[in-house]
Amino acid sequence: MSLPITEQENPKTANIDKVSTLEAVRLINQEDGRVAEAVSKVLPEIAMAIDKIVERLKKGGRLFYVGTGTSGRLGVLDASEIPPTYGVSPDLIQGVIAGGYEALYKATEASEDDFDAGAEDLKKRGITSQDAVVGIAASGRTPYTIGAVEYARRLGCFTACITCVPDSPITKVAEVSIVPIVGPEVIAGSTRMKAGTAQKMILNMISTVSMIRLGYVKGNRMTNVQPKNTKLKERSLRILMAETGLERERAIEVMNSAYGDLRVALVMQKANVNFEQAKNALEKTNFVIKEAIKILQSKGNPNESP
């Protein structure tokens, strides 16, 4: 039985232990350069998965990333970065990793061999047929991840997988398979490298475009960002100024009136309403700024003089 691509030895780096430091990093860089090309070949599958995921999210479903080891950590990382960037609930996109969150900083490789544990961990999250599940497994044969995807599909969820091995077991159970073929790793079997980079690129695409489709981006501005620190407060102010044409001092006043919430500030300014009206409209539209403004404008401007 032949080894999967992710476990094979790479002839281009067979002597990496004998070359200079500069040559070693050059070899790694050259191999990394193949990743974007591999991902470019699976863009149709990525787009298909995103459209299916967005369908679920628009109807109140959630997205779960499931994986073990590096794959699981990348899923948790991507999921954790969505709430502060796009102002959504932490429940909307969740990372599920074998061994629990302790596995984020402490290796728990044995847990990946438990086929039933993946399904059990999804059950603990209250998964329903309305949700979407993306299984992440570089080799495509991790029992924990396969078990989770198989269970989710039986339940009626939309399922996809990200793997670097074509025709691997996980591709047999997922509805959409995303398979960037990055080739053997620089260090044989070290899938935290090229395979991990490909997975990170694809997860970035899935979450980012999903948020765009849900209405949490205007142009290329993260208009729903949560300004929790100085850097993000400054970014929010710049976005408010760019979106409304306000001068800095006036933008600061509007932001203060919105209690530091960029979403509310944008609706207040664009629809010419007060804080409560803006907040209520946002809550009714799941904090989609464009839709909140549309609702307020369709009712007529309550703050305009007769």
Secondary structure as UniProt FT lines:
FT   HELIX           5..7
FT   HELIX           11..13
FT   TURN            14..18
FT   HELIX           21..40
FT   TURN            41..42
FT   HELIX           43..58
FT   TURN            59..60
FT   STRAND          63..67
FT   HELIX           69..86
FT   TURN            90..92
FT   STRAND          93..97
FT   TURN            98..99
FT   HELIX           101..104
FT   HELIX           109..113
FT   HELIX           115..124
FT   TURN            125..126
FT   TURN            129..130
FT   STRAND          132..136
FT   HELIX           143..155
FT   STRAND          158..162
FT   TURN            166..167
FT   HELIX           169..173
FT   STRAND          176..178
FT   TURN            188..189
FT   TURN            191..193
FT   HELIX           194..214
FT   TURN            219..220
FT   TURN            223..224
FT   HELIX           230..244
FT   HELIX           248..257
FT   TURN            258..260
FT   HELIX           262..271
FT   HELIX           275..284
FT   TURN            285..287
FT   HELIX           289..298
FT   TURN            302..303
//
